[in-house]
Amino acid sequence: MAKDAGAILKAIKDGAIEWVDLRFTDPKGKWQHLTICSGVIGEDELTDGLMFDGSSIAGWKAINESDMILKPDLDAWYVDPFSASPMGILFCDVVDPGTGELYARDPRSTAKRAEAYLKATGLGDTIYVGPEAEFFMFDDVRFEDGYNASGFTLDDIELPTNTATRYDGGNLAHRPRAKGGYFPVAPVDSAVDIRGEMVSTMLEMGLPMDKHHHEVAAAQHELGLTFGTLVETADRMQIYKYVVHMVAHAYGKTATFMPKPIKADNGSGMHTHMSIWKSGKPLFAGNGYAGLSEMCLYFIGGVIRHAKALNAFTNPTTNSYKPAPPPAGSPTVPAKRQSGSSSASRTRSPIPISLIRRC
C-alpha cells in the first residue's frame, strides 16, 4: 500500500525516531547516506526532497553544478536495527534540479526507467527479479600498496590453510577443505548462527527471506532473498548487503561481496532469476522445464535432428551417414524430398517423450 508523507511522519512519531537517514546508491553500487534530524523533516521535505552535494560522488556532477535533490521514496521506509539511537531509513531517488527529472546516472533511476520501458513496449507490465548473492566472511584482512611492497593477506578460521595453525586452546580441526563447503553441518560450517542472525534481522526489517546456507568455498555463504519487482529487489539487495556487513562486523568478522578473493577456491556471483508478467500472468510459463512446453521441446528436438542430418550430408567423409551418389546427369543440388517418402522424415525426435514429461 502506497505511503504518503503523513504516514511517514506518524511512523517517526510512533517509533520515537530521532534520525532519518536518506540513502542513495552511487554508480559503483555502494550505499551512500545523509542523516537528518527527524525534527526538521516535514511534509515539504518528504514530498519535494532535500538538496545535497552531488559533486562528491565519483562520476556525477562537477563542483560548479553540484546541487542535486534527494527525493524520498515514501514506500521504501525501514527502521535501522543497528543505530544506537532510533533511526529510520528512506530510500531516495536522485533528481537533477535543472530539469526536475530523475538523474540519468543514478542506478535506482535507471531501474525505474527500465520498468517504465517494459510497460511502454507493451510486452509486459511487470518484471520480477530473484537474486542469489554470495559473499565471504573473514577474520582478518590486510593489504598494502606502498613504496616498497604491495599485496594482501586473508585469514579465517574456516580456511584450509589453518589446518596446522596453533590456536590458544588447540586447533579443533573441523573446517571445509578447498571446494568442500557445500553443505557439511556444524562444526565444519562455523557460521550457522551468524547467518541465522543476518536472516532474522532482514525478516524484522520486512524483507522476504526463506533460507541460508554455506557455499562451496571455505568462509563463503549465501542467504535466501525471494523475488520482487526490479526496483523493489534492488532496494532489498542494498539492505541485504548492509545487514551482512553489519552483523559480520558485530561478530568480529568482515564480509565482502567481491567476486574472487581467493584464487584456489570458488568465487562469488549473483545468479539472477527474471520473469516478465502481463495482466497477472507470466509470459514464459509452460508445462515443461523452465517454461518450455512439450511442443517447444519437440521443436528443439527436430531442429537438432535436422542439423545432424545436414551436417552428415555436407561432411560425408567424417560421418557414418553416407548418402548414395546421385545418378549420372542429375543436378548437383538434390531434389526436394517428397513428404513421407522416406523413413527419415518419419523419425521421432531424439528427445524421449518420458524425458519431456519429466521436464
Beta strands, then each sheet from edge to edge (+ up, - down):
strand 1: 19-25
strand 2: 31-37
strand 3: 50-53
strand 4: 67-79
strand 5: 87-96
strand 6: 101-102
strand 7: 126-138
strand 8: 140-145
strand 9: 150-155
strand 10: 209-214
strand 11: 220-225
strand 12: 228-229
strand 13: 254-256
strand 14: 270-278
strand 15: 281-282
sheet 1: 2+ 1- 5- 4+ 3-
sheet 2: 2+ 1- 5- 6+
sheet 3: 10+ 11- 7+ 12-
sheet 4: 10+ 11- 7+ 13-
sheet 5: 10+ 11- 7+ 14- 15+
sheet 6: 8+ 9-
end
